Amino acid sequence: MIRHTVIWRMAADDAGTRAEHAAEVARLLEGLVGVVPVIRSLSVGVNVAVPESNADVALVIDLDDLAALDAYQTHPAHQEVAGYIRSVTGDRLAVDFEV
């Protein structure tokens, strides 16, 4: 199994806008469950502590294998969500590892 883990920092300067964007990112990602069939499990959350140094949103998705990861990343619903995410984020870090 592959665990796809991503964290983002929102690009907005003010805390209110960052919080709104982070909540929308989480909502959109949660909406992929049941739409992108290769997702085995998905957990997403908005940061609740140390906002001055922590990232704003974290995502963990479990998929069967690297082919499923590719299918997830190229799925049209994911591409639509990714477009929004790119429009509101500044930094992104990801790790894909076997579990």
Biopython code that builds the backbone (N, CA, C, O; Angstrom):
import numpy as np
from Bio.PDB.StructureBuilder import StructureBuilder

atoms = [
    (1, "MET", "N", (0.839, -1.168, 0.000)),
    (1, "MET", "CA", (0.000, 0.000, 0.000)),
    (1, "MET", "C", (0.894, 1.244, 0.000)),
    (1, "MET", "O", (1.981, 1.236, 0.578)),
    (2, "ILE", "N", (0.430, 2.301, -0.646)),
    (2, "ILE", "CA", (1.138, 3.581, -0.709)),
    (2, "ILE", "C", (0.381, 4.598, 0.134)),
    (2, "ILE", "O", (-0.837, 4.736, 0.016)),
    (3, "ARG", "N", (1.106, 5.300, 0.974)),
    (3, "ARG", "CA", (0.534, 6.416, 1.737)),
    (3, "ARG", "C", (1.045, 7.707, 1.115)),
    (3, "ARG", "O", (2.247, 7.972, 1.093)),
    (4, "HIS", "N", (0.109, 8.506, 0.611)),
    (4, "HIS", "CA", (0.386, 9.795, -0.033)),
    (4, "HIS", "C", (0.099, 10.867, 1.012)),
    (4, "HIS", "O", (-1.042, 11.030, 1.445)),
    (5, "THR", "N", (1.133, 11.593, 1.414)),
    (5, "THR", "CA", (1.015, 12.595, 2.469)),
    (5, "THR", "C", (1.444, 13.948, 1.916)),
    (5, "THR", "O", (2.518, 14.077, 1.328)),
    (6, "VAL", "N", (0.597, 14.953, 2.111)),
    (6, "VAL", "CA", (0.878, 16.287, 1.590)),
    (6, "VAL", "C", (0.540, 17.309, 2.666)),
    (6, "VAL", "O", (-0.453, 17.170, 3.379)),
    (7, "ILE", "N", (1.384, 18.345, 2.777)),
    (7, "ILE", "CA", (1.046, 19.493, 3.609)),
    (7, "ILE", "C", (1.182, 20.760, 2.777)),
    (7, "ILE", "O", (2.040, 20.865, 1.900)),
    (8, "TRP", "N", (0.313, 21.715, 3.076)),
    (8, "TRP", "CA", (0.316, 22.986, 2.364)),
    (8, "TRP", "C", (0.334, 24.149, 3.340)),
    (8, "TRP", "O", (-0.173, 24.059, 4.458)),
    (9, "ARG", "N", (0.917, 25.217, 2.897)),
    (9, "ARG", "CA", (0.810, 26.498, 3.570)),
    (9, "ARG", "C", (0.055, 27.419, 2.619)),
    (9, "ARG", "O", (0.404, 27.526, 1.444)),
    (10, "MET", "N", (-0.966, 28.075, 3.123)),
    (10, "MET", "CA", (-1.761, 28.979, 2.302)),
    (10, "MET", "C", (-0.942, 30.217, 1.949)),
    (10, "MET", "O", (-0.037, 30.604, 2.688)),
    (11, "ALA", "N", (-1.263, 30.829, 0.822)),
    (11, "ALA", "CA", (-0.492, 31.969, 0.328)),
    (11, "ALA", "C", (-0.943, 33.306, 0.902)),
    (11, "ALA", "O", (-0.158, 34.254, 0.929)),
    (12, "ALA", "N", (-2.180, 33.403, 1.358)),
    (12, "ALA", "CA", (-2.728, 34.688, 1.815)),
    (12, "ALA", "C", (-1.943, 35.229, 3.007)),
    (12, "ALA", "O", (-1.434, 34.469, 3.831)),
    (13, "ASP", "N", (-1.855, 36.537, 3.081)),
    (13, "ASP", "CA", (-1.129, 37.183, 4.176)),
    (13, "ASP", "C", (-1.931, 37.248, 5.468)),
    (13, "ASP", "O", (-1.362, 37.155, 6.555)),
    (14, "ASP", "N", (-3.242, 37.407, 5.359)),
    (14, "ASP", "CA", (-4.021, 37.578, 6.591)),
    (14, "ASP", "C", (-4.582, 36.241, 7.078)),
    (14, "ASP", "O", (-4.922, 35.364, 6.284)),
    (15, "ALA", "N", (-4.670, 36.111, 8.396)),
    (15, "ALA", "CA", (-5.075, 34.861, 9.034)),
    (15, "ALA", "C", (-6.489, 34.447, 8.645)),
    (15, "ALA", "O", (-6.752, 33.258, 8.462)),
    (16, "GLY", "N", (-7.392, 35.393, 8.516)),
    (16, "GLY", "CA", (-8.771, 35.058, 8.174)),
    (16, "GLY", "C", (-8.897, 34.419, 6.804)),
    (16, "GLY", "O", (-9.591, 33.416, 6.639)),
    (17, "THR", "N", (-8.232, 34.995, 5.833)),
    (17, "THR", "CA", (-8.269, 34.437, 4.477)),
    (17, "THR", "C", (-7.582, 33.086, 4.437)),
    (17, "THR", "O", (-8.070, 32.159, 3.792)),
    (18, "ARG", "N", (-6.441, 32.966, 5.127)),
    (18, "ARG", "CA", (-5.758, 31.663, 5.191)),
    (18, "ARG", "C", (-6.686, 30.596, 5.761)),
    (18, "ARG", "O", (-6.754, 29.485, 5.235)),
    (19, "ALA", "N", (-7.398, 30.928, 6.833)),
    (19, "ALA", "CA", (-8.312, 29.971, 7.463)),
    (19, "ALA", "C", (-9.444, 29.584, 6.510)),
    (19, "ALA", "O", (-9.800, 28.409, 6.424)),
    (20, "GLU", "N", (-10.009, 30.551, 5.798)),
    (20, "GLU", "CA", (-11.075, 30.265, 4.828)),
    (20, "GLU", "C", (-10.570, 29.355, 3.713)),
    (20, "GLU", "O", (-11.234, 28.386, 3.347)),
    (21, "HIS", "N", (-9.401, 29.670, 3.180)),
    (21, "HIS", "CA", (-8.838, 28.855, 2.105)),
    (21, "HIS", "C", (-8.513, 27.452, 2.598)),
    (21, "HIS", "O", (-8.776, 26.475, 1.897)),
    (22, "ALA", "N", (-7.950, 27.339, 3.787)),
    (22, "ALA", "CA", (-7.605, 26.023, 4.340)),
    (22, "ALA", "C", (-8.864, 25.176, 4.518)),
    (22, "ALA", "O", (-8.862, 23.989, 4.192)),
    (23, "ALA", "N", (-9.933, 25.774, 5.029)),
    (23, "ALA", "CA", (-11.181, 25.041, 5.220)),
    (23, "ALA", "C", (-11.751, 24.573, 3.884)),
    (23, "ALA", "O", (-12.281, 23.466, 3.790)),
    (24, "GLU", "N", (-11.647, 25.400, 2.860)),
    (24, "GLU", "CA", (-12.153, 25.017, 1.539)),
    (24, "GLU", "C", (-11.301, 23.914, 0.923)),
    (24, "GLU", "O", (-11.837, 23.006, 0.288)),
    (25, "VAL", "N", (-9.991, 23.978, 1.099)),
    (25, "VAL", "CA", (-9.119, 22.900, 0.617)),
    (25, "VAL", "C", (-9.530, 21.583, 1.266)),
    (25, "VAL", "O", (-9.686, 20.575, 0.577)),
    (26, "ALA", "N", (-9.706, 21.585, 2.573)),
    (26, "ALA", "CA", (-10.100, 20.363, 3.284)),
    (26, "ALA", "C", (-11.449, 19.855, 2.778)),
    (26, "ALA", "O", (-11.608, 18.658, 2.537)),
    (27, "ARG", "N", (-12.415, 20.751, 2.618)),
    (27, "ARG", "CA", (-13.746, 20.352, 2.146)),
    (27, "ARG", "C", (-13.680, 19.725, 0.759)),
    (27, "ARG", "O", (-14.303, 18.693, 0.511)),
    (28, "LEU", "N", (-12.928, 20.343, -0.140)),
    (28, "LEU", "CA", (-12.816, 19.816, -1.501)),
    (28, "LEU", "C", (-12.133, 18.457, -1.530)),
    (28, "LEU", "O", (-12.562, 17.561, -2.256)),
    (29, "LEU", "N", (-11.076, 18.302, -0.745)),
    (29, "LEU", "CA", (-10.385, 17.013, -0.703)),
    (29, "LEU", "C", (-11.282, 15.921, -0.141)),
    (29, "LEU", "O", (-11.299, 14.806, -0.662)),
    (30, "GLU", "N", (-12.024, 16.225, 0.911)),
    (30, "GLU", "CA", (-12.954, 15.241, 1.473)),
    (30, "GLU", "C", (-13.997, 14.828, 0.440)),
    (30, "GLU", "O", (-14.480, 13.696, 0.462)),
    (31, "GLY", "N", (-14.342, 15.731, -0.453)),
    (31, "GLY", "CA", (-15.313, 15.443, -1.494)),
    (31, "GLY", "C", (-14.834, 14.444, -2.533)),
    (31, "GLY", "O", (-15.632, 13.970, -3.341)),
    (32, "LEU", "N", (-13.553, 14.117, -2.530)),
    (32, "LEU", "CA", (-13.034, 13.140, -3.482)),
    (32, "LEU", "C", (-13.357, 11.703, -3.075)),
    (32, "LEU", "O", (-13.317, 10.796, -3.907)),
    (33, "VAL", "N", (-13.677, 11.494, -1.797)),
    (33, "VAL", "CA", (-14.022, 10.148, -1.324)),
    (33, "VAL", "C", (-15.318, 9.711, -2.005)),
    (33, "VAL", "O", (-16.316, 10.432, -1.984)),
    (34, "GLY", "N", (-15.291, 8.538, -2.601)),
    (34, "GLY", "CA", (-16.446, 8.026, -3.319)),
    (34, "GLY", "C", (-16.516, 8.498, -4.760)),
    (34, "GLY", "O", (-17.315, 7.987, -5.545)),
    (35, "VAL", "N", (-15.683, 9.471, -5.114)),
    (35, "VAL", "CA", (-15.638, 9.986, -6.484)),
    (35, "VAL", "C", (-14.423, 9.419, -7.215)),
    (35, "VAL", "O", (-14.514, 9.022, -8.376)),
    (36, "VAL", "N", (-13.294, 9.388, -6.528)),
    (36, "VAL", "CA", (-12.065, 8.809, -7.078)),
    (36, "VAL", "C", (-11.957, 7.391, -6.513)),
    (36, "VAL", "O", (-11.603, 7.220, -5.346)),
    (37, "PRO", "N", (-12.256, 6.380, -7.321)),
    (37, "PRO", "CA", (-12.412, 5.022, -6.789)),
    (37, "PRO", "C", (-11.153, 4.383, -6.211)),
    (37, "PRO", "O", (-11.269, 3.420, -5.453)),
    (38, "VAL", "N", (-9.969, 4.866, -6.531)),
    (38, "VAL", "CA", (-8.744, 4.230, -6.029)),
    (38, "VAL", "C", (-8.398, 4.636, -4.597)),
    (38, "VAL", "O", (-7.491, 4.054, -4.002)),
    (39, "ILE", "N", (-9.090, 5.609, -4.038)),
    (39, "ILE", "CA", (-8.818, 6.039, -2.661)),
    (39, "ILE", "C", (-9.320, 4.975, -1.699)),
    (39, "ILE", "O", (-10.514, 4.679, -1.658)),
    (40, "ARG", "N", (-8.395, 4.395, -0.917)),
    (40, "ARG", "CA", (-8.780, 3.418, 0.110)),
    (40, "ARG", "C", (-9.191, 4.131, 1.388)),
    (40, "ARG", "O", (-10.161, 3.740, 2.037)),
    (41, "SER", "N", (-8.464, 5.161, 1.747)),
    (41, "SER", "CA", (-8.840, 5.990, 2.901)),
    (41, "SER", "C", (-8.252, 7.372, 2.692)),
    (41, "SER", "O", (-7.232, 7.537, 2.024)),
    (42, "LEU", "N", (-8.915, 8.365, 3.276)),
    (42, "LEU", "CA", (-8.478, 9.747, 3.142)),
    (42, "LEU", "C", (-8.726, 10.441, 4.469)),
    (42, "LEU", "O", (-9.801, 10.328, 5.057)),
    (43, "SER", "N", (-7.719, 11.154, 4.926)),
    (43, "SER", "CA", (-7.837, 11.971, 6.132)),
    (43, "SER", "C", (-7.227, 13.324, 5.822)),
    (43, "SER", "O", (-6.106, 13.410, 5.320)),
    (44, "VAL", "N", (-7.967, 14.377, 6.120)),
    (44, "VAL", "CA", (-7.476, 15.730, 5.869)),
    (44, "VAL", "C", (-7.867, 16.587, 7.057)),
    (44, "VAL", "O", (-8.944, 16.429, 7.632)),
    (45, "GLY", "N", (-6.968, 17.501, 7.416)),
    (45, "GLY", "CA", (-7.280, 18.376, 8.535)),
    (45, "GLY", "C", (-6.614, 19.726, 8.405)),
    (45, "GLY", "O", (-5.575, 19.885, 7.765)),
    (46, "VAL", "N", (-7.257, 20.699, 9.041)),
    (46, "VAL", "CA", (-6.745, 22.062, 9.097)),
    (46, "VAL", "C", (-5.983, 22.224, 10.401)),
    (46, "VAL", "O", (-6.443, 21.780, 11.453)),
    (47, "ASN", "N", (-4.831, 22.852, 10.335)),
    (47, "ASN", "CA", (-3.988, 23.060, 11.509)),
    (47, "ASN", "C", (-4.754, 23.785, 12.619)),
    (47, "ASN", "O", (-5.525, 24.707, 12.356)),
    (48, "VAL", "N", (-4.526, 23.347, 13.876)),
    (48, "VAL", "CA", (-5.197, 23.968, 15.020)),
    (48, "VAL", "C", (-4.215, 24.534, 16.046)),
    (48, "VAL", "O", (-4.644, 25.052, 17.077)),
    (49, "ALA", "N", (-2.915, 24.447, 15.787)),
    (49, "ALA", "CA", (-1.936, 24.917, 16.769)),
    (49, "ALA", "C", (-0.749, 25.570, 16.079)),
    (49, "ALA", "O", (-0.402, 25.204, 14.956)),
    (50, "VAL", "N", (-0.140, 26.510, 16.730)),
    (50, "VAL", "CA", (1.083, 27.183, 16.311)),
    (50, "VAL", "C", (0.997, 27.659, 14.849)),
    (50, "VAL", "O", (1.839, 27.290, 14.030)),
    (51, "PRO", "N", (-0.004, 28.469, 14.524)),
    (51, "PRO", "CA", (-0.194, 28.881, 13.126)),
    (51, "PRO", "C", (0.949, 29.706, 12.559)),
    (51, "PRO", "O", (1.109, 29.771, 11.340)),
    (52, "GLU", "N", (1.737, 30.331, 13.401)),
    (52, "GLU", "CA", (2.841, 31.142, 12.887)),
    (52, "GLU", "C", (3.975, 30.302, 12.294)),
    (52, "GLU", "O", (4.790, 30.819, 11.529)),
    (53, "SER", "N", (4.035, 29.003, 12.642)),
    (53, "SER", "CA", (5.114, 28.183, 12.087)),
    (53, "SER", "C", (4.644, 26.876, 11.456)),
    (53, "SER", "O", (5.382, 26.283, 10.669)),
    (54, "ASN", "N", (3.452, 26.415, 11.775)),
    (54, "ASN", "CA", (2.948, 25.174, 11.184)),
    (54, "ASN", "C", (2.348, 25.417, 9.808)),
    (54, "ASN", "O", (1.976, 26.538, 9.464)),
    (55, "ALA", "N", (2.263, 24.349, 9.031)),
    (55, "ALA", "CA", (1.528, 24.398, 7.775)),
    (55, "ALA", "C", (0.043, 24.533, 8.093)),
    (55, "ALA", "O", (-0.366, 24.379, 9.244)),
    (56, "ASP", "N", (-0.765, 24.821, 7.070)),
    (56, "ASP", "CA", (-2.184, 25.084, 7.282)),
    (56, "ASP", "C", (-3.085, 23.870, 7.089)),
    (56, "ASP", "O", (-4.110, 23.754, 7.761)),
    (57, "VAL", "N", (-2.722, 22.968, 6.186)),
    (57, "VAL", "CA", (-3.559, 21.801, 5.877)),
    (57, "VAL", "C", (-2.656, 20.588, 5.675)),
    (57, "VAL", "O", (-1.577, 20.690, 5.091)),
    (58, "ALA", "N", (-3.119, 19.430, 6.171)),
    (58, "ALA", "CA", (-2.409, 18.166, 5.945)),
    (58, "ALA", "C", (-3.381, 17.146, 5.362)),
    (58, "ALA", "O", (-4.556, 17.107, 5.727)),
    (59, "LEU", "N", (-2.873, 16.327, 4.455)),
    (59, "LEU", "CA", (-3.656, 15.286, 3.789)),
    (59, "LEU", "C", (-2.900, 13.971, 3.859)),
    (59, "LEU", "O", (-1.690, 13.928, 3.639)),
    (60, "VAL", "N", (-3.622, 12.893, 4.169)),
    (60, "VAL", "CA", (-3.066, 11.545, 4.122)),
    (60, "VAL", "C", (-4.063, 10.673, 3.365)),
    (60, "VAL", "O", (-5.226, 10.558, 3.755)),
    (61, "ILE", "N", (-3.593, 10.060, 2.279)),
    (61, "ILE", "CA", (-4.428, 9.166, 1.475)),
    (61, "ILE", "C", (-3.704, 7.830, 1.352)),
    (61, "ILE", "O", (-2.503, 7.787, 1.087)),
    (62, "ASP", "N", (-4.438, 6.748, 1.544)),
    (62, "ASP", "CA", (-3.903, 5.411, 1.309)),
    (62, "ASP", "C", (-4.471, 4.870, 0.009)),
    (62, "ASP", "O", (-5.670, 4.951, -0.257)),
    (63, "LEU", "N", (-3.555, 4.304, -0.807)),
    (63, "LEU", "CA", (-3.898, 3.742, -2.110)),
    (63, "LEU", "C", (-3.215, 2.385, -2.233)),
    (63, "LEU", "O", (-2.260, 2.105, -1.509)),
    (64, "ASP", "N", (-3.692, 1.545, -3.137)),
    (64, "ASP", "CA", (-3.147, 0.195, -3.253)),
    (64, "ASP", "C", (-1.686, 0.156, -3.685)),
    (64, "ASP", "O", (-0.901, -0.619, -3.140)),
    (65, "ASP", "N", (-1.316, 0.981, -4.657)),
    (65, "ASP", "CA", (0.024, 0.897, -5.229)),
    (65, "ASP", "C", (0.334, 2.178, -6.003)),
    (65, "ASP", "O", (-0.470, 3.110, -6.026)),
    (66, "LEU", "N", (1.506, 2.212, -6.634)),
    (66, "LEU", "CA", (1.891, 3.414, -7.387)),
    (66, "LEU", "C", (0.988, 3.666, -8.590)),
    (66, "LEU", "O", (0.767, 4.816, -8.971)),
    (67, "ALA", "N", (0.473, 2.611, -9.182)),
    (67, "ALA", "CA", (-0.469, 2.788, -10.298)),
    (67, "ALA", "C", (-1.738, 3.480, -9.802)),
    (67, "ALA", "O", (-2.298, 4.320, -10.505)),
    (68, "ALA", "N", (-2.192, 3.136, -8.607)),
    (68, "ALA", "CA", (-3.368, 3.794, -8.028)),
    (68, "ALA", "C", (-3.064, 5.256, -7.712)),
    (68, "ALA", "O", (-3.919, 6.124, -7.886)),
    (69, "LEU", "N", (-1.849, 5.526, -7.248)),
    (69, "LEU", "CA", (-1.450, 6.915, -6.998)),
    (69, "LEU", "C", (-1.514, 7.720, -8.296)),
    (69, "LEU", "O", (-2.015, 8.845, -8.308)),
    (70, "ASP", "N", (-1.013, 7.150, -9.372)),
    (70, "ASP", "CA", (-1.068, 7.828, -10.666)),
    (70, "ASP", "C", (-2.519, 8.037, -11.104)),
    (70, "ASP", "O", (-2.867, 9.099, -11.619)),
    (71, "ALA", "N", (-3.357, 7.032, -10.901)),
    (71, "ALA", "CA", (-4.764, 7.155, -11.268)),
    (71, "ALA", "C", (-5.443, 8.246, -10.440)),
    (71, "ALA", "O", (-6.270, 8.991, -10.966)),
    (72, "TYR", "N", (-5.109, 8.350, -9.166)),
    (72, "TYR", "CA", (-5.647, 9.405, -8.308)),
    (72, "TYR", "C", (-5.208, 10.774, -8.824)),
    (72, "TYR", "O", (-6.028, 11.680, -8.976)),
    (73, "GLN", "N", (-3.922, 10.916, -9.091)),
    (73, "GLN", "CA", (-3.391, 12.220, -9.476)),
    (73, "GLN", "C", (-3.908, 12.692, -10.833)),
    (73, "GLN", "O", (-3.992, 13.895, -11.076)),
    (74, "THR", "N", (-4.248, 11.771, -11.704)),
    (74, "THR", "CA", (-4.719, 12.153, -13.034)),
    (74, "THR", "C", (-6.237, 12.147, -13.160)),
    (74, "THR", "O", (-6.771, 12.533, -14.200)),
    (75, "HIS", "N", (-6.935, 11.717, -12.125)),
    (75, "HIS", "CA", (-8.402, 11.686, -12.165)),
    (75, "HIS", "C", (-8.936, 13.112, -12.339)),
    (75, "HIS", "O", (-8.447, 14.032, -11.683)),
    (76, "PRO", "N", (-9.924, 13.309, -13.209)),
    (76, "PRO", "CA", (-10.443, 14.665, -13.457)),
    (76, "PRO", "C", (-10.941, 15.380, -12.194)),
    (76, "PRO", "O", (-10.759, 16.592, -12.072)),
    (77, "ALA", "N", (-11.554, 14.669, -11.267)),
    (77, "ALA", "CA", (-12.032, 15.316, -10.034)),
    (77, "ALA", "C", (-10.855, 15.809, -9.198)),
    (77, "ALA", "O", (-10.919, 16.892, -8.616)),
    (78, "HIS", "N", (-9.785, 15.025, -9.134)),
    (78, "HIS", "CA", (-8.594, 15.465, -8.411)),
    (78, "HIS", "C", (-7.962, 16.653, -9.113)),
    (78, "HIS", "O", (-7.533, 17.603, -8.458)),
    (79, "GLN", "N", (-7.900, 16.614, -10.419)),
    (79, "GLN", "CA", (-7.309, 17.719, -11.171)),
    (79, "GLN", "C", (-8.060, 19.028, -10.904)),
    (79, "GLN", "O", (-7.443, 20.088, -10.801)),
    (80, "GLU", "N", (-9.387, 18.954, -10.794)),
    (80, "GLU", "CA", (-10.179, 20.146, -10.509)),
    (80, "GLU", "C", (-9.857, 20.691, -9.108)),
    (80, "GLU", "O", (-9.660, 21.893, -8.932)),
    (81, "VAL", "N", (-9.808, 19.798, -8.127)),
    (81, "VAL", "CA", (-9.470, 20.212, -6.764)),
    (81, "VAL", "C", (-8.043, 20.759, -6.718)),
    (81, "VAL", "O", (-7.790, 21.774, -6.068)),
    (82, "ALA", "N", (-7.120, 20.102, -7.398)),
    (82, "ALA", "CA", (-5.722, 20.537, -7.409)),
    (82, "ALA", "C", (-5.589, 21.943, -8.001)),
    (82, "ALA", "O", (-4.743, 22.721, -7.560)),
    (83, "GLY", "N", (-6.405, 22.267, -8.980)),
    (83, "GLY", "CA", (-6.374, 23.612, -9.556)),
    (83, "GLY", "C", (-6.720, 24.661, -8.514)),
    (83, "GLY", "O", (-6.056, 25.693, -8.421)),
    (84, "TYR", "N", (-7.766, 24.395, -7.726)),
    (84, "TYR", "CA", (-8.115, 25.339, -6.657)),
    (84, "TYR", "C", (-6.980, 25.422, -5.639)),
    (84, "TYR", "O", (-6.589, 26.514, -5.227)),
    (85, "ILE", "N", (-6.456, 24.271, -5.238)),
    (85, "ILE", "CA", (-5.390, 24.255, -4.232)),
    (85, "ILE", "C", (-4.194, 25.077, -4.707)),
    (85, "ILE", "O", (-3.648, 25.875, -3.944)),
    (86, "ARG", "N", (-3.789, 24.889, -5.947)),
    (86, "ARG", "CA", (-2.660, 25.664, -6.485)),
    (86, "ARG", "C", (-2.937, 27.161, -6.462)),
    (86, "ARG", "O", (-2.011, 27.962, -6.335)),
    (87, "SER", "N", (-4.213, 27.545, -6.584)),
    (87, "SER", "CA", (-4.552, 28.964, -6.636)),
    (87, "SER", "C", (-4.500, 29.648, -5.271)),
    (87, "SER", "O", (-4.447, 30.876, -5.206)),
    (88, "VAL", "N", (-4.512, 28.875, -4.174)),
    (88, "VAL", "CA", (-4.556, 29.484, -2.839)),
    (88, "VAL", "C", (-3.374, 29.113, -1.950)),
    (88, "VAL", "O", (-3.282, 29.591, -0.819)),
    (89, "THR", "N", (-2.481, 28.280, -2.438)),
    (89, "THR", "CA", (-1.361, 27.847, -1.599)),
    (89, "THR", "C", (-0.049, 28.467, -2.051)),
    (89, "THR", "O", (0.121, 28.869, -3.203)),
    (90, "GLY", "N", (0.868, 28.526, -1.098)),
    (90, "GLY", "CA", (2.207, 29.004, -1.389)),
    (90, "GLY", "C", (3.193, 27.857, -1.416)),
    (90, "GLY", "O", (3.869, 27.629, -2.419)),
    (91, "ASP", "N", (3.272, 27.137, -0.315)),
    (91, "ASP", "CA", (4.230, 26.033, -0.192)),
    (91, "ASP", "C", (3.502, 24.699, -0.141)),
    (91, "ASP", "O", (2.387, 24.591, 0.370)),
    (92, "ARG", "N", (4.173, 23.677, -0.692)),
    (92, "ARG", "CA", (3.650, 22.303, -0.686)),
    (92, "ARG", "C", (4.804, 21.347, -0.482)),
    (92, "ARG", "O", (5.855, 21.470, -1.110)),
    (93, "LEU", "N", (4.592, 20.399, 0.400)),
    (93, "LEU", "CA", (5.540, 19.295, 0.591)),
    (93, "LEU", "C", (4.756, 17.992, 0.510)),
    (93, "LEU", "O", (3.627, 17.909, 0.992)),
    (94, "ALA", "N", (5.354, 16.982, -0.096)),
    (94, "ALA", "CA", (4.681, 15.683, -0.211)),
    (94, "ALA", "C", (5.678, 14.562, 0.000)),
    (94, "ALA", "O", (6.866, 14.700, -0.288)),
    (95, "VAL", "N", (5.178, 13.462, 0.502)),
    (95, "VAL", "CA", (5.937, 12.227, 0.634)),
    (95, "VAL", "C", (5.009, 11.079, 0.286)),
    (95, "VAL", "O", (3.873, 11.033, 0.759)),
    (96, "ASP", "N", (5.481, 10.148, -0.539)),
    (96, "ASP", "CA", (4.748, 8.941, -0.871)),
    (96, "ASP", "C", (5.602, 7.768, -0.398)),
    (96, "ASP", "O", (6.745, 7.618, -0.829)),
    (97, "PHE", "N", (5.045, 6.927, 0.498)),
    (97, "PHE", "CA", (5.839, 5.838, 1.035)),
    (97, "PHE", "C", (4.991, 4.579, 1.180)),
    (97, "PHE", "O", (3.763, 4.637, 1.234)),
    (98, "GLU", "N", (5.671, 3.452, 1.241)),
    (98, "GLU", "CA", (4.993, 2.159, 1.397)),
    (98, "GLU", "C", (4.659, 1.915, 2.854)),
    (98, "GLU", "O", (5.459, 2.205, 3.743)),
    (99, "VAL", "N", (3.479, 1.383, 3.092)),
    (99, "VAL", "CA", (3.071, 0.981, 4.441)),
    (99, "VAL", "C", (2.667, -0.470, 4.447)),
    (99, "VAL", "O", (2.290, -1.002, 5.491)),
]
sb = StructureBuilder()
sb.init_structure("model")
sb.init_model(0)
sb.init_chain("A")
sb.init_seg("    ")
for serial, (resi, resn, name, xyz) in enumerate(atoms, 1):
    if name == "N":
        sb.init_residue(resn, " ", resi, " ")
    sb.init_atom(name, np.array(xyz, "f"), 0.0, 1.0, " ", f" {name:<3s}", serial, name[0])
structure = sb.get_structure()
